[in-house]
Amino acid sequence: MLWRQLRGGRLDRFKFRRQVPIGGYVVDFICINARLIVEVDGRQHAWEIDYDTERTRILEGMGFTVMRVKNEEVRDELAQVLRRIGEALRQGSA
């Protein structure tokens, strides 16, 4: 659902890739130019908090901003999620 909105520069002409290996991890979505990683978290992330925190720390240490959104947000509030991603993109490319 989110990928349909991000692919092909559909969001403010920023190019995203999905399922990209980086820093020993595979990230859900990444915009290299804006140094933004978007991770969509399912229920399993409720018990992987320490792992996710360390993963975020490492990716941010590589100069990326990591944005986490929940599956439910993507499903129920897609327009709001896209607005937040758009704001992060503009901040990252400034």
N, CA, C and O atoms as a CHARMM CRD file, in Angstrom:
* protein
*
  376
    1    1 MET  N      0.82300  -1.19400   0.00000 PROA 1      0.00000
    2    1 MET  CA     0.00000   0.00000   0.00000 PROA 1      0.00000
    3    1 MET  C      0.87400   1.26900   0.00000 PROA 1      0.00000
    4    1 MET  O      0.67200   2.17700  -0.80600 PROA 1      0.00000
    5    2 LEU  N      1.83300   1.30500   0.91000 PROA 2      0.00000
    6    2 LEU  CA     2.72400   2.46500   0.98200 PROA 2      0.00000
    7    2 LEU  C      3.64800   2.51100  -0.22800 PROA 2      0.00000
    8    2 LEU  O      3.91600   3.58600  -0.76400 PROA 2      0.00000
    9    3 TRP  N      4.12800   1.37300  -0.65300 PROA 3      0.00000
   10    3 TRP  CA     5.04700   1.32400  -1.78800 PROA 3      0.00000
   11    3 TRP  C      4.40600   1.90900  -3.04300 PROA 3      0.00000
   12    3 TRP  O      5.08500   2.58000  -3.82100 PROA 3      0.00000
   13    4 ARG  N      3.12300   1.67000  -3.25500 PROA 4      0.00000
   14    4 ARG  CA     2.44200   2.24100  -4.43500 PROA 4      0.00000
   15    4 ARG  C      2.52300   3.76100  -4.43800 PROA 4      0.00000
   16    4 ARG  O      2.56100   4.38400  -5.49900 PROA 4      0.00000
   17    5 GLN  N      2.54900   4.35500  -3.25200 PROA 5      0.00000
   18    5 GLN  CA     2.59800   5.81500  -3.15100 PROA 5      0.00000
   19    5 GLN  C      4.01100   6.37700  -3.22400 PROA 5      0.00000
   20    5 GLN  O      4.19600   7.54500  -3.56500 PROA 5      0.00000
   21    6 LEU  N      5.00900   5.55700  -2.90800 PROA 6      0.00000
   22    6 LEU  CA     6.39500   6.03500  -2.87400 PROA 6      0.00000
   23    6 LEU  C      7.14900   5.75800  -4.17000 PROA 6      0.00000
   24    6 LEU  O      8.03900   6.52600  -4.53600 PROA 6      0.00000
   25    7 ARG  N      6.81800   4.69400  -4.86100 PROA 7      0.00000
   26    7 ARG  CA     7.59700   4.26900  -6.02200 PROA 7      0.00000
   27    7 ARG  C      7.48900   5.26100  -7.17800 PROA 7      0.00000
   28    7 ARG  O      6.51700   6.00500  -7.30300 PROA 7      0.00000
   29    8 GLY  N      8.50600   5.24200  -8.00100 PROA 8      0.00000
   30    8 GLY  CA     8.49900   6.05500  -9.20800 PROA 8      0.00000
   31    8 GLY  C      8.47200   7.55300  -8.97700 PROA 8      0.00000
   32    8 GLY  O      8.02100   8.30100  -9.84500 PROA 8      0.00000
   33    9 GLY  N      8.95000   8.01000  -7.81900 PROA 9      0.00000
   34    9 GLY  CA     8.98800   9.44600  -7.54800 PROA 9      0.00000
   35    9 GLY  C      7.62000  10.06900  -7.33500 PROA 9      0.00000
   36    9 GLY  O      7.45200  11.27600  -7.50900 PROA 9      0.00000
   37   10 ARG  N      6.65200   9.26500  -6.96200 PROA 10     0.00000
   38   10 ARG  CA     5.27500   9.76000  -6.81400 PROA 10     0.00000
   39   10 ARG  C      5.09200  10.72600  -5.64900 PROA 10     0.00000
   40   10 ARG  O      4.14700  11.51400  -5.63800 PROA 10     0.00000
   41   11 LEU  N      5.98000  10.66900  -4.68000 PROA 11     0.00000
   42   11 LEU  CA     5.87400  11.58000  -3.54500 PROA 11     0.00000
   43   11 LEU  C      6.90600  12.68400  -3.71400 PROA 11     0.00000
   44   11 LEU  O      8.08600  12.49700  -3.41700 PROA 11     0.00000
   45   12 ASP  N      6.45700  13.82000  -4.18700 PROA 12     0.00000
   46   12 ASP  CA     7.31400  15.00400  -4.37300 PROA 12     0.00000
   47   12 ASP  C      8.56000  14.71700  -5.22200 PROA 12     0.00000
   48   12 ASP  O      9.59000  15.37400  -5.06500 PROA 12     0.00000
   49   13 ARG  N      8.45800  13.74300  -6.10800 PROA 13     0.00000
   50   13 ARG  CA     9.52900  13.37000  -7.04600 PROA 13     0.00000
   51   13 ARG  C     10.76900  12.77500  -6.38000 PROA 13     0.00000
   52   13 ARG  O     11.81900  12.66500  -7.01200 PROA 13     0.00000
   53   14 PHE  N     10.65500  12.39600  -5.12100 PROA 14     0.00000
   54   14 PHE  CA    11.76100  11.73900  -4.44600 PROA 14     0.00000
   55   14 PHE  C     11.76000  10.26600  -4.81700 PROA 14     0.00000
   56   14 PHE  O     10.71100   9.62200  -4.82000 PROA 14     0.00000
   57   15 LYS  N     12.91600   9.74000  -5.12500 PROA 15     0.00000
   58   15 LYS  CA    13.03600   8.34900  -5.52800 PROA 15     0.00000
   59   15 LYS  C     13.28200   7.46500  -4.30100 PROA 15     0.00000
   60   15 LYS  O     14.21700   7.68800  -3.53200 PROA 15     0.00000
   61   16 PHE  N     12.43000   6.47100  -4.14300 PROA 16     0.00000
   62   16 PHE  CA    12.57100   5.48300  -3.08000 PROA 16     0.00000
   63   16 PHE  C     12.91800   4.13200  -3.67300 PROA 16     0.00000
   64   16 PHE  O     12.56100   3.81800  -4.80800 PROA 16     0.00000
   65   17 ARG  N     13.61500   3.34900  -2.88700 PROA 17     0.00000
   66   17 ARG  CA    13.84500   1.93700  -3.18000 PROA 17     0.00000
   67   17 ARG  C     13.29200   1.15600  -1.99900 PROA 17     0.00000
   68   17 ARG  O     13.17300   1.69000  -0.89600 PROA 17     0.00000
   69   18 ARG  N     12.95500  -0.10900  -2.22900 PROA 18     0.00000
   70   18 ARG  CA    12.43500  -0.90900  -1.11300 PROA 18     0.00000
   71   18 ARG  C     13.26400  -2.15500  -0.90000 PROA 18     0.00000
   72   18 ARG  O     13.91000  -2.66700  -1.81400 PROA 18     0.00000
   73   19 GLN  N     13.22900  -2.63200   0.34400 PROA 19     0.00000
   74   19 GLN  CA    13.95900  -3.82900   0.74100 PROA 19     0.00000
   75   19 GLN  C     15.43200  -3.73900   0.34500 PROA 19     0.00000
   76   19 GLN  O     15.94600  -4.57300  -0.40000 PROA 19     0.00000
   77   20 VAL  N     16.09300  -2.70800   0.86200 PROA 20     0.00000
   78   20 VAL  CA    17.48000  -2.41700   0.51500 PROA 20     0.00000
   79   20 VAL  C     18.40300  -2.83600   1.66400 PROA 20     0.00000
   80   20 VAL  O     18.18500  -2.44400   2.81000 PROA 20     0.00000
   81   21 PRO  N     19.43600  -3.63300   1.35400 PROA 21     0.00000
   82   21 PRO  CA    20.41300  -3.97600   2.39400 PROA 21     0.00000
   83   21 PRO  C     21.34300  -2.79500   2.67100 PROA 21     0.00000
   84   21 PRO  O     21.90600  -2.20100   1.75200 PROA 21     0.00000
   85   22 ILE  N     21.49000  -2.46900   3.94800 PROA 22     0.00000
   86   22 ILE  CA    22.37600  -1.37600   4.34100 PROA 22     0.00000
   87   22 ILE  C     22.80500  -1.59300   5.79700 PROA 22     0.00000
   88   22 ILE  O     21.97400  -1.86800   6.66300 PROA 22     0.00000
   89   23 GLY  N     24.07600  -1.47000   6.04600 PROA 23     0.00000
   90   23 GLY  CA    24.60300  -1.59300   7.40000 PROA 23     0.00000
   91   23 GLY  C     24.29900  -2.92200   8.06600 PROA 23     0.00000
   92   23 GLY  O     24.15700  -2.98300   9.28700 PROA 23     0.00000
   93   24 GLY  N     24.19600  -3.98600   7.28400 PROA 24     0.00000
   94   24 GLY  CA    23.89500  -5.29500   7.84700 PROA 24     0.00000
   95   24 GLY  C     22.41400  -5.54900   8.08000 PROA 24     0.00000
   96   24 GLY  O     22.04400  -6.58300   8.63700 PROA 24     0.00000
   97   25 TYR  N     21.56700  -4.62600   7.66400 PROA 25     0.00000
   98   25 TYR  CA    20.12100  -4.75000   7.81900 PROA 25     0.00000
   99   25 TYR  C     19.46700  -4.61500   6.45200 PROA 25     0.00000
  100   25 TYR  O     20.09800  -4.16400   5.49600 PROA 25     0.00000
  101   26 VAL  N     18.21000  -5.00400   6.36400 PROA 26     0.00000
  102   26 VAL  CA    17.41500  -4.74700   5.17000 PROA 26     0.00000
  103   26 VAL  C     16.31900  -3.77600   5.59900 PROA 26     0.00000
  104   26 VAL  O     15.47300  -4.10100   6.43300 PROA 26     0.00000
  105   27 VAL  N     16.34800  -2.57900   5.01400 PROA 27     0.00000
  106   27 VAL  CA    15.36800  -1.55600   5.38500 PROA 27     0.00000
  107   27 VAL  C     14.17000  -1.64300   4.44300 PROA 27     0.00000
  108   27 VAL  O     14.29600  -2.05300   3.29000 PROA 27     0.00000
  109   28 ASP  N     13.01400  -1.25100   4.95400 PROA 28     0.00000
  110   28 ASP  CA    11.78900  -1.34200   4.15800 PROA 28     0.00000
  111   28 ASP  C     11.82500  -0.39500   2.96200 PROA 28     0.00000
  112   28 ASP  O     11.66700  -0.83000   1.82100 PROA 28     0.00000
  113   29 PHE  N     12.03100   0.89200   3.21700 PROA 29     0.00000
  114   29 PHE  CA    12.06000   1.90200   2.15600 PROA 29     0.00000
  115   29 PHE  C     13.18200   2.88800   2.44000 PROA 29     0.00000
  116   29 PHE  O     13.42900   3.24600   3.59200 PROA 29     0.00000
  117   30 ILE  N     13.86400   3.32700   1.37400 PROA 30     0.00000
  118   30 ILE  CA    14.95400   4.28400   1.56500 PROA 30     0.00000
  119   30 ILE  C     14.96300   5.29100   0.42200 PROA 30     0.00000
  120   30 ILE  O     14.79600   4.93900  -0.74500 PROA 30     0.00000
  121   31 CYS  N     15.16400   6.55600   0.79300 PROA 31     0.00000
  122   31 CYS  CA    15.41500   7.62100  -0.17600 PROA 31     0.00000
  123   31 CYS  C     16.84500   8.07900   0.09200 PROA 31     0.00000
  124   31 CYS  O     17.11800   8.77500   1.07000 PROA 31     0.00000
  125   32 ILE  N     17.73900   7.68000  -0.78400 PROA 32     0.00000
  126   32 ILE  CA    19.16500   7.98300  -0.60500 PROA 32     0.00000
  127   32 ILE  C     19.39500   9.49100  -0.60900 PROA 32     0.00000
  128   32 ILE  O     20.11300  10.00800   0.24600 PROA 32     0.00000
  129   33 ASN  N     18.79600  10.20100  -1.56000 PROA 33     0.00000
  130   33 ASN  CA    19.04500  11.64300  -1.68600 PROA 33     0.00000
  131   33 ASN  C     18.67400  12.42400  -0.43600 PROA 33     0.00000
  132   33 ASN  O     19.37300  13.37000  -0.07000 PROA 33     0.00000
  133   34 ALA  N     17.58800  12.04500   0.22300 PROA 34     0.00000
  134   34 ALA  CA    17.15400  12.74900   1.43300 PROA 34     0.00000
  135   34 ALA  C     17.67600  12.07200   2.70300 PROA 34     0.00000
  136   34 ALA  O     17.41400  12.54200   3.81000 PROA 34     0.00000
  137   35 ARG  N     18.42000  10.96100   2.54200 PROA 35     0.00000
  138   35 ARG  CA    18.97500  10.21500   3.68100 PROA 35     0.00000
  139   35 ARG  C     17.87300   9.79400   4.65100 PROA 35     0.00000
  140   35 ARG  O     18.02600   9.89100   5.86900 PROA 35     0.00000
  141   36 LEU  N     16.74700   9.32000   4.07900 PROA 36     0.00000
  142   36 LEU  CA    15.58300   8.94000   4.87800 PROA 36     0.00000
  143   36 LEU  C     15.27600   7.45900   4.70200 PROA 36     0.00000
  144   36 LEU  O     15.21100   6.95300   3.58200 PROA 36     0.00000
  145   37 ILE  N     15.09000   6.77800   5.81700 PROA 37     0.00000
  146   37 ILE  CA    14.66000   5.38400   5.84900 PROA 37     0.00000
  147   37 ILE  C     13.29000   5.34800   6.50200 PROA 37     0.00000
  148   37 ILE  O     13.08500   5.93100   7.56700 PROA 37     0.00000
  149   38 VAL  N     12.35700   4.66300   5.86300 PROA 38     0.00000
  150   38 VAL  CA    11.02000   4.48800   6.42500 PROA 38     0.00000
  151   38 VAL  C     10.83900   3.01000   6.73200 PROA 38     0.00000
  152   38 VAL  O     10.93500   2.16200   5.84500 PROA 38     0.00000
  153   39 GLU  N     10.57800   2.71400   7.98900 PROA 39     0.00000
  154   39 GLU  CA    10.35100   1.35100   8.44100 PROA 39     0.00000
  155   39 GLU  C      8.88300   1.19200   8.82600 PROA 39     0.00000
  156   39 GLU  O      8.34700   1.99400   9.59000 PROA 39     0.00000
  157   40 VAL  N      8.24400   0.16900   8.30300 PROA 40     0.00000
  158   40 VAL  CA     6.85300  -0.12900   8.64200 PROA 40     0.00000
  159   40 VAL  C      6.87100  -1.27700   9.64100 PROA 40     0.00000
  160   40 VAL  O      7.31600  -2.38300   9.33600 PROA 40     0.00000
  161   41 ASP  N      6.38300  -0.99000  10.83000 PROA 41     0.00000
  162   41 ASP  CA     6.46200  -1.94400  11.93100 PROA 41     0.00000
  163   41 ASP  C      5.14200  -2.68800  12.11600 PROA 41     0.00000
  164   41 ASP  O      4.07300  -2.08500  12.20900 PROA 41     0.00000
  165   42 GLY  N      5.24800  -3.99700  12.16600 PROA 42     0.00000
  166   42 GLY  CA     4.10500  -4.84300  12.48900 PROA 42     0.00000
  167   42 GLY  C      4.08500  -5.16800  13.96400 PROA 42     0.00000
  168   42 GLY  O      4.83700  -4.58600  14.74600 PROA 42     0.00000
  169   43 ARG  N      3.23600  -6.08600  14.34300 PROA 43     0.00000
  170   43 ARG  CA     3.08400  -6.45100  15.75500 PROA 43     0.00000
  171   43 ARG  C      4.36400  -7.00500  16.37300 PROA 43     0.00000
  172   43 ARG  O      4.62100  -6.80300  17.56000 PROA 43     0.00000
  173   44 GLN  N      5.16800  -7.70400  15.57000 PROA 44     0.00000
  174   44 GLN  CA     6.38500  -8.32900  16.11800 PROA 44     0.00000
  175   44 GLN  C      7.33900  -7.30400  16.70400 PROA 44     0.00000
  176   44 GLN  O      8.17400  -7.65000  17.54000 PROA 44     0.00000
  177   45 HSD  N      7.23300  -6.05600  16.28600 PROA 45     0.00000
  178   45 HSD  CA     8.14500  -5.03400  16.78900 PROA 45     0.00000
  179   45 HSD  C      7.86600  -4.66700  18.24000 PROA 45     0.00000
  180   45 HSD  O      8.69800  -4.03500  18.89100 PROA 45     0.00000
  181   46 ALA  N      6.71200  -5.05500  18.74800 PROA 46     0.00000
  182   46 ALA  CA     6.39700  -4.78800  20.15500 PROA 46     0.00000
  183   46 ALA  C      7.35800  -5.52600  21.08100 PROA 46     0.00000
  184   46 ALA  O      7.65500  -5.04200  22.17400 PROA 46     0.00000
  185   47 TRP  N      7.84200  -6.67500  20.66400 PROA 47     0.00000
  186   47 TRP  CA     8.79100  -7.41500  21.50700 PROA 47     0.00000
  187   47 TRP  C     10.20900  -7.36800  20.96300 PROA 47     0.00000
  188   47 TRP  O     11.08200  -8.08700  21.45100 PROA 47     0.00000
  189   48 GLU  N     10.45200  -6.53800  19.96400 PROA 48     0.00000
  190   48 GLU  CA    11.80000  -6.36000  19.41100 PROA 48     0.00000
  191   48 GLU  C     12.31100  -4.94000  19.63900 PROA 48     0.00000
  192   48 GLU  O     13.08500  -4.41700  18.83700 PROA 48     0.00000
  193   49 ILE  N     11.87900  -4.32700  20.72200 PROA 49     0.00000
  194   49 ILE  CA    12.20000  -2.92600  20.97400 PROA 49     0.00000
  195   49 ILE  C     13.70400  -2.70200  21.08100 PROA 49     0.00000
  196   49 ILE  O     14.22700  -1.76400  20.47900 PROA 49     0.00000
  197   50 ASP  N     14.40300  -3.53300  21.82600 PROA 50     0.00000
  198   50 ASP  CA    15.85100  -3.35600  21.97100 PROA 50     0.00000
  199   50 ASP  C     16.56000  -3.50800  20.63300 PROA 50     0.00000
  200   50 ASP  O     17.44700  -2.71800  20.30900 PROA 50     0.00000
  201   51 TYR  N     16.18100  -4.51000  19.85700 PROA 51     0.00000
  202   51 TYR  CA    16.77400  -4.73300  18.53000 PROA 51     0.00000
  203   51 TYR  C     16.52400  -3.52600  17.62900 PROA 51     0.00000
  204   51 TYR  O     17.44100  -3.03400  16.97200 PROA 51     0.00000
  205   52 ASP  N     15.27400  -3.05200  17.60300 PROA 52     0.00000
  206   52 ASP  CA    14.92900  -1.90400  16.75100 PROA 52     0.00000
  207   52 ASP  C     15.67000  -0.64100  17.18500 PROA 52     0.00000
  208   52 ASP  O     16.09500   0.15000  16.34200 PROA 52     0.00000
  209   53 THR  N     15.82500  -0.44900  18.49300 PROA 53     0.00000
  210   53 THR  CA    16.54200   0.72300  19.00400 PROA 53     0.00000
  211   53 THR  C     17.99800   0.70200  18.55300 PROA 53     0.00000
  212   53 THR  O     18.53300   1.72000  18.11400 PROA 53     0.00000
  213   54 GLU  N     18.63000  -0.45200  18.66100 PROA 54     0.00000
  214   54 GLU  CA    20.03000  -0.58200  18.23800 PROA 54     0.00000
  215   54 GLU  C     20.16000  -0.40800  16.72500 PROA 54     0.00000
  216   54 GLU  O     21.07800   0.25900  16.24900 PROA 54     0.00000
  217   55 ARG  N     19.25900  -0.99600  15.99100 PROA 55     0.00000
  218   55 ARG  CA    19.25700  -0.87800  14.53000 PROA 55     0.00000
  219   55 ARG  C     19.11700   0.58700  14.11700 PROA 55     0.00000
  220   55 ARG  O     19.84600   1.06200  13.24600 PROA 55     0.00000
  221   56 THR  N     18.18700   1.29600  14.73900 PROA 56     0.00000
  222   56 THR  CA    17.99100   2.71700  14.44300 PROA 56     0.00000
  223   56 THR  C     19.25500   3.50600  14.77000 PROA 56     0.00000
  224   56 THR  O     19.66800   4.36900  13.99600 PROA 56     0.00000
  225   57 ARG  N     19.86700   3.21400  15.91300 PROA 57     0.00000
  226   57 ARG  CA    21.09300   3.91400  16.31700 PROA 57     0.00000
  227   57 ARG  C     22.19300   3.72800  15.27200 PROA 57     0.00000
  228   57 ARG  O     22.88100   4.68700  14.92100 PROA 57     0.00000
  229   58 ILE  N     22.36000   2.52600  14.78300 PROA 58     0.00000
  230   58 ILE  CA    23.39300   2.24300  13.78200 PROA 58     0.00000
  231   58 ILE  C     23.08700   2.96900  12.47100 PROA 58     0.00000
  232   58 ILE  O     23.97900   3.58000  11.88000 PROA 58     0.00000
  233   59 LEU  N     21.84500   2.90800  12.01600 PROA 59     0.00000
  234   59 LEU  CA    21.48300   3.56400  10.75400 PROA 59     0.00000
  235   59 LEU  C     21.60000   5.08100  10.86800 PROA 59     0.00000
  236   59 LEU  O     22.05000   5.74100   9.93100 PROA 59     0.00000
  237   60 GLU  N     21.19900   5.63400  12.00400 PROA 60     0.00000
  238   60 GLU  CA    21.36000   7.07600  12.21000 PROA 60     0.00000
  239   60 GLU  C     22.83300   7.45000  12.28700 PROA 60     0.00000
  240   60 GLU  O     23.22100   8.53500  11.85500 PROA 60     0.00000
  241   61 GLY  N     23.65000   6.56600  12.83100 PROA 61     0.00000
  242   61 GLY  CA    25.09500   6.78700  12.86000 PROA 61     0.00000
  243   61 GLY  C     25.70700   6.82100  11.47200 PROA 61     0.00000
  244   61 GLY  O     26.79000   7.37200  11.27700 PROA 61     0.00000
  245   62 MET  N     25.01900   6.23600  10.51700 PROA 62     0.00000
  246   62 MET  CA    25.45800   6.26700   9.11600 PROA 62     0.00000
  247   62 MET  C     24.92900   7.50500   8.38700 PROA 62     0.00000
  248   62 MET  O     25.13700   7.65900   7.18400 PROA 62     0.00000
  249   63 GLY  N     24.24300   8.38700   9.12700 PROA 63     0.00000
  250   63 GLY  CA    23.77600   9.63900   8.55300 PROA 63     0.00000
  251   63 GLY  C     22.35000   9.62100   8.02600 PROA 63     0.00000
  252   63 GLY  O     21.94100  10.54200   7.31800 PROA 63     0.00000
  253   64 PHE  N     21.58700   8.58600   8.36300 PROA 64     0.00000
  254   64 PHE  CA    20.20100   8.50500   7.91100 PROA 64     0.00000
  255   64 PHE  C     19.25300   8.93000   9.01600 PROA 64     0.00000
  256   64 PHE  O     19.56500   8.80200  10.20000 PROA 64     0.00000
  257   65 THR  N     18.10000   9.43300   8.62500 PROA 65     0.00000
  258   65 THR  CA    16.98800   9.63200   9.53700 PROA 65     0.00000
  259   65 THR  C     16.11300   8.39900   9.38700 PROA 65     0.00000
  260   65 THR  O     15.81000   7.98200   8.26900 PROA 65     0.00000
  261   66 VAL  N     15.70600   7.81600  10.50200 PROA 66     0.00000
  262   66 VAL  CA    14.85500   6.63000  10.47000 PROA 66     0.00000
  263   66 VAL  C     13.47500   7.01300  10.98000 PROA 66     0.00000
  264   66 VAL  O     13.31900   7.48200  12.10800 PROA 66     0.00000
  265   67 MET  N     12.48100   6.80600  10.13200 PROA 67     0.00000
  266   67 MET  CA    11.09500   7.07800  10.49100 PROA 67     0.00000
  267   67 MET  C     10.37400   5.74200  10.61400 PROA 67     0.00000
  268   67 MET  O     10.41700   4.91600   9.70200 PROA 67     0.00000
  269   68 ARG  N      9.72100   5.54000  11.73700 PROA 68     0.00000
  270   68 ARG  CA     8.97100   4.30700  11.95000 PROA 68     0.00000
  271   68 ARG  C      7.47900   4.61500  11.92300 PROA 68     0.00000
  272   68 ARG  O      7.01200   5.55500  12.56700 PROA 68     0.00000
  273   69 VAL  N      6.74600   3.81200  11.17200 PROA 69     0.00000
  274   69 VAL  CA     5.28800   3.91100  11.14500 PROA 69     0.00000
  275   69 VAL  C      4.73100   2.50700  11.37200 PROA 69     0.00000
  276   69 VAL  O      5.36600   1.51300  11.02100 PROA 69     0.00000
  277   70 LYS  N      3.57100   2.44100  11.94600 PROA 70     0.00000
  278   70 LYS  CA     2.93600   1.15100  12.22200 PROA 70     0.00000
  279   70 LYS  C      2.08300   0.73000  11.03000 PROA 70     0.00000
  280   70 LYS  O      1.56100   1.56200  10.28700 PROA 70     0.00000
  281   71 ASN  N      1.95900  -0.57400  10.87300 PROA 71     0.00000
  282   71 ASN  CA     1.10100  -1.11000   9.81400 PROA 71     0.00000
  283   71 ASN  C     -0.28000  -0.47900   9.85200 PROA 71     0.00000
  284   71 ASN  O     -0.84500  -0.13700   8.81300 PROA 71     0.00000
  285   72 GLU  N     -0.82200  -0.32600  11.05700 PROA 72     0.00000
  286   72 GLU  CA    -2.16300   0.23200  11.20900 PROA 72     0.00000
  287   72 GLU  C     -2.24000   1.65900  10.69500 PROA 72     0.00000
  288   72 GLU  O     -3.24500   2.06000  10.10900 PROA 72     0.00000
  289   73 GLU  N     -1.17400   2.42800  10.91600 PROA 73     0.00000
  290   73 GLU  CA    -1.15400   3.80200  10.41400 PROA 73     0.00000
  291   73 GLU  C     -1.19400   3.82300   8.89000 PROA 73     0.00000
  292   73 GLU  O     -1.91700   4.61600   8.28800 PROA 73     0.00000
  293   74 VAL  N     -0.41200   2.94700   8.27700 PROA 74     0.00000
  294   74 VAL  CA    -0.39600   2.87800   6.81200 PROA 74     0.00000
  295   74 VAL  C     -1.77700   2.48900   6.30500 PROA 74     0.00000
  296   74 VAL  O     -2.28200   3.06800   5.34300 PROA 74     0.00000
  297   75 ARG  N     -2.37200   1.52400   6.94500 PROA 75     0.00000
  298   75 ARG  CA    -3.68300   1.03300   6.50600 PROA 75     0.00000
  299   75 ARG  C     -4.79700   2.05500   6.74100 PROA 75     0.00000
  300   75 ARG  O     -5.64800   2.25500   5.87500 PROA 75     0.00000
  301   76 ASP  N     -4.79300   2.70200   7.91400 PROA 76     0.00000
  302   76 ASP  CA    -5.92400   3.54200   8.31000 PROA 76     0.00000
  303   76 ASP  C     -5.71600   5.03800   8.10000 PROA 76     0.00000
  304   76 ASP  O     -6.68700   5.78800   8.00600 PROA 76     0.00000
  305   77 GLU  N     -4.45600   5.48200   8.02500 PROA 77     0.00000
  306   77 GLU  CA    -4.16800   6.92000   7.95900 PROA 77     0.00000
  307   77 GLU  C     -3.08600   7.20500   6.92400 PROA 77     0.00000
  308   77 GLU  O     -2.14000   7.94300   7.20100 PROA 77     0.00000
  309   78 LEU  N     -3.22100   6.62700   5.73800 PROA 78     0.00000
  310   78 LEU  CA    -2.17200   6.71900   4.72000 PROA 78     0.00000
  311   78 LEU  C     -1.84700   8.16200   4.35000 PROA 78     0.00000
  312   78 LEU  O     -0.67300   8.50800   4.21800 PROA 78     0.00000
  313   79 ALA  N     -2.84300   8.99800   4.18300 PROA 79     0.00000
  314   79 ALA  CA    -2.59100  10.39700   3.80300 PROA 79     0.00000
  315   79 ALA  C     -1.73400  11.09400   4.86400 PROA 79     0.00000
  316   79 ALA  O     -0.83400  11.86400   4.52600 PROA 79     0.00000
  317   80 GLN  N     -2.00500  10.83300   6.11900 PROA 80     0.00000
  318   80 GLN  CA    -1.23100  11.44300   7.20300 PROA 80     0.00000
  319   80 GLN  C      0.20200  10.91000   7.20600 PROA 80     0.00000
  320   80 GLN  O      1.14400  11.67400   7.41500 PROA 80     0.00000
  321   81 VAL  N      0.37400   9.61500   6.97900 PROA 81     0.00000
  322   81 VAL  CA     1.70900   9.01600   6.90000 PROA 81     0.00000
  323   81 VAL  C      2.49100   9.65600   5.75800 PROA 81     0.00000
  324   81 VAL  O      3.65900  10.00300   5.92900 PROA 81     0.00000
  325   82 LEU  N      1.86800   9.81400   4.60600 PROA 82     0.00000
  326   82 LEU  CA     2.53500  10.42000   3.45000 PROA 82     0.00000
  327   82 LEU  C      2.91800  11.87200   3.72600 PROA 82     0.00000
  328   82 LEU  O      3.96800  12.33500   3.28100 PROA 82     0.00000
  329   83 ARG  N      2.07600  12.58200   4.45300 PROA 83     0.00000
  330   83 ARG  CA     2.40100  13.96900   4.83200 PROA 83     0.00000
  331   83 ARG  C      3.64300  13.99300   5.71200 PROA 83     0.00000
  332   83 ARG  O      4.53100  14.82100   5.50800 PROA 83     0.00000
  333   84 ARG  N      3.71200  13.09400   6.68800 PROA 84     0.00000
  334   84 ARG  CA     4.88500  13.02800   7.57800 PROA 84     0.00000
  335   84 ARG  C      6.14300  12.67000   6.80200 PROA 84     0.00000
  336   84 ARG  O      7.20500  13.24600   7.03900 PROA 84     0.00000
  337   85 ILE  N      6.03200  11.73000   5.88500 PROA 85     0.00000
  338   85 ILE  CA     7.18100  11.35400   5.06000 PROA 85     0.00000
  339   85 ILE  C      7.60500  12.53700   4.20000 PROA 85     0.00000
  340   85 ILE  O      8.79800  12.81000   4.07300 PROA 85     0.00000
  341   86 GLY  N      6.64800  13.23900   3.61100 PROA 86     0.00000
  342   86 GLY  CA     6.95500  14.41400   2.79300 PROA 86     0.00000
  343   86 GLY  C      7.70300  15.47900   3.57600 PROA 86     0.00000
  344   86 GLY  O      8.65100  16.07800   3.06800 PROA 86     0.00000
  345   87 GLU  N      7.27900  15.71600   4.81000 PROA 87     0.00000
  346   87 GLU  CA     7.96800  16.69600   5.66200 PROA 87     0.00000
  347   87 GLU  C      9.40100  16.25500   5.93200 PROA 87     0.00000
  348   87 GLU  O     10.33000  17.06000   5.85900 PROA 87     0.00000
  349   88 ALA  N      9.57600  14.98500   6.23900 PROA 88     0.00000
  350   88 ALA  CA    10.93200  14.45600   6.50800 PROA 88     0.00000
  351   88 ALA  C     11.80400  14.53300   5.26600 PROA 88     0.00000
  352   88 ALA  O     12.99800  14.81400   5.36700 PROA 88     0.00000
  353   89 LEU  N     11.23400  14.29200   4.11200 PROA 89     0.00000
  354   89 LEU  CA    11.98700  14.38900   2.85900 PROA 89     0.00000
  355   89 LEU  C     12.48700  15.81100   2.61800 PROA 89     0.00000
  356   89 LEU  O     13.64700  16.02200   2.26300 PROA 89     0.00000
  357   90 ARG  N     11.62100  16.75700   2.81000 PROA 90     0.00000
  358   90 ARG  CA    12.00100  18.15900   2.59100 PROA 90     0.00000
  359   90 ARG  C     13.05900  18.60600   3.59800 PROA 90     0.00000
  360   90 ARG  O     13.94300  19.38700   3.24900 PROA 90     0.00000
  361   91 GLN  N     12.98500  18.13000   4.83100 PROA 91     0.00000
  362   91 GLN  CA    14.00900  18.46400   5.81900 PROA 91     0.00000
  363   91 GLN  C     15.33600  17.82200   5.46300 PROA 91     0.00000
  364   91 GLN  O     16.38800  18.44300   5.61700 PROA 91     0.00000
  365   92 GLY  N     15.29700  16.58100   4.98700 PROA 92     0.00000
  366   92 GLY  CA    16.51200  15.85900   4.65500 PROA 92     0.00000
  367   92 GLY  C     17.21200  16.35200   3.42300 PROA 92     0.00000
  368   92 GLY  O     18.42200  16.17400   3.28600 PROA 92     0.00000
  369   93 SER  N     16.47500  16.97600   2.51100 PROA 93     0.00000
  370   93 SER  CA    17.09000  17.43300   1.26800 PROA 93     0.00000
  371   93 SER  C     17.46400  18.90000   1.31600 PROA 93     0.00000
  372   93 SER  O     18.00100  19.44100   0.34900 PROA 93     0.00000
  373   94 ALA  N     17.18000  19.55000   2.44500 PROA 94     0.00000
  374   94 ALA  CA    17.47200  20.98400   2.55800 PROA 94     0.00000
  375   94 ALA  C     18.94400  21.23500   2.79200 PROA 94     0.00000
  376   94 ALA  O     19.36200  22.38700   2.91100 PROA 94     0.00000
